[in-house]
Amino acid sequence: MKKDYILPSLNDARRRNKEVSKNVSFIMDDSYKGLGEGKHYYIITHGCQANQRDSETMAGLLDQMGYSMCDDEKKADVIIVNTCAVRQGAEEKVLGEIGALKRLKTLNPDLIIALGGCMAQEEESVRTIMEKYRQVDIIFGTHNIYSLPKLLYEVITTRTRKIEVFSGMGEVVESLPVTRFMSHKAWVNIMYGCDKFCSYCIVPYTRGKERSRQKEDIIYEVEELVKQGYKEVCLLGQNVNAYGKDLHIDYTFGDLLSDVAKTGIDRIRFMTSHPWDFDDTMIRSIKENKNIMPYIHLPIQSGNTGILKKMNRRYTREEYLALFDKLKEQLPGYSFTTDIIVGFPNESDEAFEDTLSAYDHCQFDNAFTFIYSKREGTPAAAMEDLIDRSVKEERLQRLNEKVAYYANKKNQRFKDSIVEVLVDGVSKRNSNVYSGYTPENKLVNFTGENIHTGDIVKVKITEVMSFSLNGVKVD
């Protein structure tokens, strides 16, 4: 078997320069069109919103090749597993999945199994898959999703395995087809990559350097979504408020927010903002535009300055709390969520108590909490860690009890109030119950008549829980 593989390189992934990233336009090769006529594909997506958006691009490429999406992997001719590498548990789940897919490959030798996403950018993961998971026909990375049609064509025509993973700083590829998975809410990439290099995080290595899309391309995409009837966009980036810095222009994320607001889209969200780059222009834009939703996700990761320094987060406990207090003062009524890692290498009892006290100070609406997961190739992976796993688990439990307490407390303000909910659809558990989100990003389950996905309806909240609200539609 011919082995013309392009494998990932951690050393290449570390490199950065100050040059503006190259913009290229995608054009589908005519020889790939029609290749999938009469065939079906199935996509399994793991991880963050960026991965979900990437899967929409993969679907768009396959649709343009003539394939049709199906909802049953047993009926698929192509299965794509879009992977996450942020924690070890996510990778283990993926390996279990592709192991289980071997049975389908045995039943259908013509089935093509492809693996993409962040795991594909890791040297060790690719070596493992190459050696132990021979049922995987294609491995491609986050930088070359556009190569999927070519790789499929080559596997089909040559019957050889294809591995193509680029580890450079990346480029910006426009004009890629997209098949949106929702008809009323859309992810919109505004930038790719990350230059923060938090010591625990693999993302800068799997996603490349920070590279912003041109503002005209972003605005055009949102304008087209408005014409298609979309009600909400979420602007995506690993650190959205670093937008524009790599372009070396006098135009910031705050400016972009204002311009997106002018498109008239009903709701604007963004994910994720880094405390280091949260400036006054951004705050002013949020205050001045009512279609920017009153919800901010602002990761703290730890409440201890020493741990934050080891994490390379670029702010102290005091600086984060000062920013948080400023936002609370200038943006009353907003909901705030955060990310927290417990059990970072040699986190002391005192350091963990600092995290708990910081949480008491901020009283977040919710938090995504995790036990530290070692990622090979990151600086933190080389740190000695003498903390017992049981200690980390006990700390996580204590933190989660605090998270649930404040989540319930924050939700109480909505009891008996009337809120606007963007309807996502019928509940999976009860066909008589609908669900959707308030402007503050609160999940609402509610009942009523004449309700359709994509509607913005008024709901009276009748019951409050820690992580959701119940209610009834009102006219």
N, C-alpha and C positions, 0 to 999 in steps of 0.2 A: 504494500500500500504506500502510495506517495505521501510524504510528510512535509508538505510546504507550509508549515505552521508559523504563525506570528504569535509569540507568547508574551504575556505581560512581564514588565520589568519594574520592580519597586524603585530602583535607582533612577530610571527615566521618569517615573511618576513624581519623584521629589522635586524635579527641576522647575524653576520659575524664571521668567524674564519680564521686563516691563513693556514689551512690545504689544501693540493692539492685536488681538487675535484675528485671524483671517476669517472673512465671511465668504461662504460658498453657497450656491444654490443647487438643490437636488433636482436631478432629472432622471426619471425611470427609463432604463434601457429598454428599447422596444422588444428585445428578445426575451425579456422577463415577463412581459404582459401576456396574459392568457395561460401562463404556466400552471395556474391553479384552478382553471376552469373545471367545475364539477367536483372540486375537492374542498375539504374543510380544515379549519385550524381552531386550536384551543389554546388560550393563554392563561398561565398561572402567574399571578403577580404577588410578590412579597415586598414589604417595606414601606417606604415613605411616599408622600404625594408625588415626588419627582419620578419614582418608579411607576406609579399609576399613570402619569402623563407619558412616560416612555412607552408603556404598553399600548397606549392609544396610538402612538406613532407606529409601533410594530403592526398593530391592526390595520392602520391606514395603508401601510406598504403591502401587506398581504391582500387586502381588498383590491388594491390597484393591480395586483398580479392575477386577479380573478378568483382567489380563494374566497370562501364564505365562512363566517364565524359560526361555531356551534357551541352548545352548552353542555356537551358530554364528551369527555376526553376519549371515550371508547369509540366515538364516531369520527375522530379527527385523523387527518392525514399528516398534519404537522402540529406538534405540541411544543410551545415555547414556555420555558420556566424563567421568569424575570426575577432575579435574585436580589437579596439584601445581605450586606456583610457587616452591619453595624454592631451586631452581637453574635456570640458563638451559637446561641440557641437558634438564631435565624438560619445559620448555615447548616446546622445539624438537621433542621426541618427540611431544608432543600435536599440534602443528601438522601434523606428518607424518602422523599417524593420521587426523585429520579431513580432510586432503587426500585420503588414500586412500579415505575413505568416500564421496567424491563419485561414485565409480564405482557404488557400490550405490544411491545416490540416483538416478542416471541410469537404472539398471535398474528401480528401483521408486520412482516419483515420490511415492508415498504414504508412503514411509519417513520417519519423524521422527527427526532427529538433535538431541540435546540436549547441552549442555556445562555442567557444574557444577564445583564445587570452587574452589580458591584462585585459579586463573588467571582465573576469572570475576570476581573481586574487584579485578582490576588494570585501571586505566583504559586503559593502552596495549594490553594484550592484547585487551580487548573491542573497541577500535577496529579492531585488526588483523583480528579475526574478522568483525566486521560488514562490513568493506570487501572482504576477500579470500576469505572462506569463506562464500559465500552458501548453501551446502548445510546450514549449521547453522540449525535452526528455533527453538531455544530456548536462551537463556543465563540461568542462574539461579545465585545465589551460595550461600555457606556459611550465611548467616543465614536463608534462606527455602527450605530443602529442602522444607518442608511445602507450598510453593506449586506443587510439581511437578504434582499432579493438575489444578489449575486451569489451569496453563499448557498442559498437554497438551490439555485440553478446549477451550481457546480456539484453539489451533492447528488442531485437527481441525474445529471448527465454523466458524471464520472464515477459515481458510487464510491467516493473517497470521503473520509472524514475531513472537516474543515475547522480550523481553529485560527481565528483572526482577532487579536486583541491589541489595540494600540495603547501605548502608555505615555504618549507625549502630553503637552499641556492642553491640547484640544483646539478645536476651531468652532465657529458658529455656523451651523448648517440650517439654512432657511428653505422654504418651499417644500418641506417634507409633508406628505399626506397625513391626515389624521382622521381616525374614526372615534368620535367622542362617545364615551360610555354612558354619559348622561345627556339629557336633552334640555336641561334648564340651568345646570351649573357646569363651569368649565375651568380646568387648570390652564394657566397661561405662563409659560416660562419667560422670565425676564432676564435671567442670567444663569450661567452654569458654573460648576466648580466651586472651590473654596481655597483661600489662601491663609486661613487663620491657623491651621496646624495645631489644634488642641492636641495635647500629648496623648490622649486616649483614643483619638478618632481616626478611622481609616478613610473617611470621605475625601480628604484632599488628595489621597493617592488613587482612589477609584474614580473620582469625578474630574480631576485635572484642575488647572488654575481658574481663578475667577475670570469669567469672560461675559460681558454684557451684550445683549442684543441691541441693535439700533432702536432708538425710541420710536421711529416711524413704523418699524415692523411690528412692534408691540401694540401700538395704537391701532394700526390697521387690523390686527387680529381681533382686538376687542370690538372694534366697530363692526366687523363682520359677524361676530357673535351676537351683537345687539340686533342686527338685521335678521338673524336667524331665530330670534325670540328668546335668547338666553337671559336669565334674570341675575345671575351671579358669576363673577370671575374671582379666582384666587390666584394672585400673582406669586409665582414660585421662584425660589432661589435658595441655596444653602444659607446664604446671608443676604436677604433681599435689600437691606438698607446699605449694603456696600455697592449697590448698583451704580454704574457709571464711572467708578474710580479708575477702572482699567482702561477706559476710553480716553482718559486725560482731557475731559471736557467739563465745563462749568454747568453741569446738569446732574442733579442728585435724585435719589429715590423719592424724596419729597416732591420734587418737580414732576417726576413721572406719575406719582399718585394723583396730583392735581390734573394732569392731562388725561389720565385714564378716567377720572371722575367726569370730565367734560364730555365723554362719549355718551353719557346718559344711562349707562348700565345701572340697574336697580341697586345691586349690592357689590361691593368690592371688599375682598379680604386679602391678606398677604401672609406668607409663611416661608421662612422663619426670620425673625429679626434678631440681630446680635446686639447686646447692650453696648458694645464698643462703638458702633456706628449710628446709634439712635440720636439724631441731631434735632435742632430747633426747627429747621425747615420741614422735616418730616412731621413733627408735632403740629406745626401750623397748618399744614395741608390736611391732616386728619381732622383738626378742629373746624376747618372751613368748608369741608365737603361732607354733606349729610349722607351721601351714598357710600362712604367708607365706613364699614361696620364698626361698632364700638366693642371691639375685641382685639386684644394684643397677646400674642404668645412671646414671652420674653424669658428664655432659658437662663437660670441662675447656676445650675449644676452643683454648686456647693455654697454653703453660707460661711465658709471659713477661708480667710485670706491666704493662709499658707497652702491649703489644698488648691485653691484657685490658681495660685502661682505655679504649683506643680502641674496643674492641668493646662497651663499656658492660656488662660482665659483672658488675660490682658485687662482685668479690672479687679479691684479689691471688693471685699464685702461692703465696705462703706460707700464705695462709688456706685455699686449696684443699688443699694438701698436708697441712696440719694436720687438716682435716676427714677427708681420706682415711685418714690414719694412725689417727685416732680410730675410724673405722668398721672398719678392719682389725683393730684391737685388740679392739673390743667384739663384732664379728661374725666370729669365726674360721671359716674354711671357706667363706665367701661368695665368689662370683665377681663381678668388677666389669668393666664395659665403659664406654666413653666415646665422645665425639665430638671430632674435632679438625679445624680448618680450617688449611690451610697457604696461604701466599701472600696473607695479608691485606694490604691496601694498605701498601706500604713496610715490610713485615716484614724486618728486617735478618737477616744471617747469624747474628748473636749471639742474636737473638730466637728464631730457629728452633732453634738449639742448645739454648736453654732448654726448648723443647718436647720435644726428644729426651731431655734429662736428666730432665725431669719424668716422661716415660714410663718411663725406667729406674727412677726412684724408685717409681712405682706398680706397674709390671709388670702392666698390665691383662690380663684374659683375652682381650679383643678390643677393637677400636675401629672406628668408622665414620669414615673419613677422606675429606676433600674438599679440592679446590682452591677457594679463595674465588671465589664467583660473584656478580657485581655485580647488585643488585636495585634498579631505578629506584624512587625515592621514599624509599629508606632513607638515613640520614646517611652511611653508608660509600660510597654510590654517588657522592657529591660529593668524596670524598677523592682526591687525586692519587696515582697508582700508577705507579711507575717500574720495577717488577720485571718482568723479561722472563718470558714464559710458560715458556720452557725451564727457567728457574731454579725456577719453581714445580713443574714436573713432576718435576725431579730431586729436589727436597725431598720430594715425595709418595712417590716411589719409596723413598727412604731411610727415611722413616717407616714405610711399609708393610712393609719388610724387618724392622724392629724389631717391628711388630705381629705378624707371622707367627712370629718367633722366640719372643716371650713367650707367644703363644697355644699354641704347641706345648709349651713348658716348663710352662705351667699345666695342660695336659691330661694331662701325664705322671702326675700323681697318681692318675688314674683307671685306669691300666694294671693289669689283673688284678683290679680291684675289681668288686663287684656293685652296680649302681645301679638306681634305680627310674625307669622311663621311661613317660611318658604317650604312648600310641600315637596318632600322627596318621594313619597309614594305610600303604598299600603305596607303595614307592618308584616314582617315575615311570620310572626307568631299568631297574628289575629287579623283576618281579612276585613274586619269591621273597624280597625284602628289604623289611623294614618300617622305618619311621623315627619318631622322636619325641624328646622332650626330657627331660633330667634336671631335678631341682629347681634345679640351678645353671645351667639354660638351655643345656646342652651338647647339640648335635645328635648323636643316636645312630642309626646304621644297623645293623640286626641281623636275624638269622634265627631261626626257631623255628616251632613248631606251635601251632595253636589260638589265634591272635592276632586281636584285633578292634580296630577304631578306638575309642578312648575307654577301652581297658583301661589300667590301670597295672600294668606287668609288671617283673619283675626280670631284668636283663640283665648278663651278665659281659662286661666290656670286654676284648677280645682284641687290639685294635690302636688306636694313638693317632696322630692326625694334627693338623695345626695348627687346623683349623676343624671337625672332626667326630671322632667315635669310632665304632669298629666293635665288634660284639659278638654274643653268642648268648644267647637267652632261657634262663633256668634256672628250674626249678620250686621 
